[in-house]
Amino acid sequence: MRISRSARFLGASMCSAVRSENSISSAIEASLPFSYYSQQRRTLSIPSLLPPSSRNEIEQFLDQAFCSTSVKASFSTEAKTVTATPSEAAQELYNKMLKSVEAGTMPPNAWLRAMFASCVNREDVKLLFGILQKLRIFRLSHLRIHDNFNSQYCMQIAEACARAGAVDLGLKVLWKHNVYGITPTIGSAHYLLLHAKEHNDAKAMVKILQVMKRNSLQFQPTTADIVFSICYNVGDWDLICKFAKKFIKSGIKLHRTAYDIWMDFAAKMGKMELIWEIEELRSKSGKKHTVPTAFACVKGYLLQHQPENAAVTIHLLSQNLPDAKKPLIQIELQKLVTEWISAVKEQQNKEERKEFSARLKSDITSMMEHLLSMGLELELNMEDKPVAS
């Protein structure tokens, strides 16, 4: 969709008014939280008398206008040290391609791919997007090529942005309407999410998901896997529940990995009722039990003080697991004492923690006795510290 000149002018005027009113320098902008820019964007009301098409155009322009500042402020994965000048390799490639375009010749694709590989800092990425825009214009005006670049470029640009510490700029590859000739792909979005996972950056994750939704990139089961992993790693239970509801509402069929993470997190937080709600969803989806989901149920029974049911669950798991995976049962049993009790105890009131811990240990002991009566001999050290190897 091409944004009309009048819509662009009105949108630019509104952005200019807000920025002028607040007199924010670029140095201060970089340090302000994302919530500030979100608030500024929300305060811009589009005149209701405009036709719907014009209102949509202005909305899109404002989103893109605020993106460069708001996204930069929200990403903690951005490089701490900003290089003021481009690298020699990136600058040389940019100059070569620019000279070719000015001479009326389309530069070889190899030069552009080489520039993808040469990006090592934020200024390199800016040059990359600059030349992409010039090449896009050249293809349209001189070669009459209306198609975007090779779809593989989207992933390569995302990789370049992540490598250069400019993931905020990398969000441009997810824009459905852009001036760079880039076709957004779900694989590129997942690459950016994996980069956020590597840095345990939940804020970056949220922003990437927002951009995906805004640009009609449908969430996939793999999206949920990555999101759940990030939420688990940063310990944000409310965030995983928030996105789990969105994924389920949109009809995504979660992978086993997602159920593993979600149920294990619920057990770690002592969310007894939610363990069974998630277990019901897993069962309806037709997914078979894994070691993590089965032991989440074991923990649910222990929280309900039903050690016999916990023992039955472990016994069934042992019967259905292949021999190669059966040692995992012993490992998870020991983790009940060395890790889980201390984790779930933290969710209780301080005055109740000692009694709560003692009761869980008693139930675990009873569970082990039931397992022995079922003919399943397993060892368990009831000390609450990991056993030295």
QUINOR-V351200 format. One record per residue. RES is the residue in one letter. OMEGA is omega as a letter, one per 30 degrees, with the letter a starting at -180 (* if undefined). Layout:
RES_OMEGA, RES_OMEGA
This chain:
M_l, R_a, I_a, S_a, R_a, S_l, A_l, R_a, F_a, L_l, G_a, A_l, S_a, M_l, C_a, S_a, A_a, V_a, R_l, S_a, E_a, N_l, S_a, I_l, S_a, S_l, A_l, I_a, E_a, A_a, S_a, L_a, P_a, F_a, S_l, Y_a, Y_l, S_l, Q_l, Q_a, R_a, R_a, T_a, L_l, S_l, I_a, P_a, S_a, L_l, L_l, P_a, P_a, S_l, S_l, R_l, N_l, E_a, I_l, E_a, Q_a, F_a, L_l, D_a, Q_a, A_a, F_a, C_a, S_l, T_a, S_a, V_a, K_a, A_a, S_a, F_l, S_l, T_l, E_a, A_a, K_a, T_a, V_l, T_a, A_a, T_l, P_l, S_a, E_a, A_a, A_l, Q_l, E_l, L_l, Y_a, N_l, K_a, M_l, L_l, K_l, S_l, V_l, E_l, A_l, G_a, T_l, M_a, P_l, P_l, N_a, A_l, W_a, L_l, R_l, A_l, M_l, F_a, A_a, S_a, C_a, V_l, N_a, R_a, E_l, D_a, V_l, K_l, L_a, L_l, F_l, G_a, I_l, L_l, Q_l, K_l, L_l, R_l, I_a, F_l, R_a, L_a, S_a, H_a, L_a, R_l, I_a, H_a, D_l, N_l, F_l, N_a, S_l, Q_a, Y_a, C_l, M_a, Q_l, I_l, A_l, E_a, A_a, C_l, A_a, R_a, A_a, G_a, A_a, V_l, D_l, L_l, G_l, L_l, K_a, V_l, L_l, W_l, K_l, H_a, N_a, V_a, Y_a, G_a, I_l, T_a, P_l, T_l, I_l, G_l, S_l, A_l, H_l, Y_l, L_l, L_l, L_l, H_l, A_l, K_l, E_a, H_a, N_a, D_a, A_l, K_l, A_l, M_a, V_a, K_l, I_l, L_l, Q_l, V_l, M_a, K_a, R_a, N_l, S_l, L_a, Q_l, F_a, Q_l, P_l, T_l, T_a, A_l, D_a, I_a, V_l, F_l, S_a, I_l, C_l, Y_a, N_a, V_l, G_a, D_a, W_a, D_a, L_l, I_l, C_l, K_a, F_l, A_l, K_l, K_a, F_a, I_l, K_a, S_l, G_l, I_l, K_a, L_l, H_l, R_a, T_a, A_l, Y_l, D_a, I_a, W_a, M_l, D_l, F_l, A_l, A_l, K_a, M_a, G_a, K_a, M_a, E_a, L_l, I_a, W_l, E_l, I_l, E_l, E_l, L_l, R_a, S_l, K_a, S_l, G_l, K_l, K_l, H_l, T_l, V_l, P_a, T_l, A_a, F_l, A_l, C_l, V_l, K_l, G_l, Y_l, L_l, L_l, Q_a, H_l, Q_a, P_a, E_l, N_l, A_l, A_l, V_l, T_l, I_l, H_l, L_l, L_l, S_a, Q_a, N_a, L_l, P_a, D_a, A_a, K_a, K_l, P_l, L_l, I_l, Q_a, I_a, E_l, L_a, Q_l, K_l, L_a, V_a, T_a, E_a, W_a, I_a, S_a, A_a, V_l, K_a, E_a, Q_a, Q_l, N_a, K_a, E_a, E_a, R_a, K_l, E_l, F_l, S_a, A_a, R_l, L_l, K_l, S_l, D_l, I_l, T_l, S_l, M_l, M_l, E_l, H_l, L_l, L_l, S_l, M_l, G_a, L_a, E_l, L_a, E_l, L_l, N_a, M_l, E_a, D_l, K_a, P_l, V_a, A_a, S_*
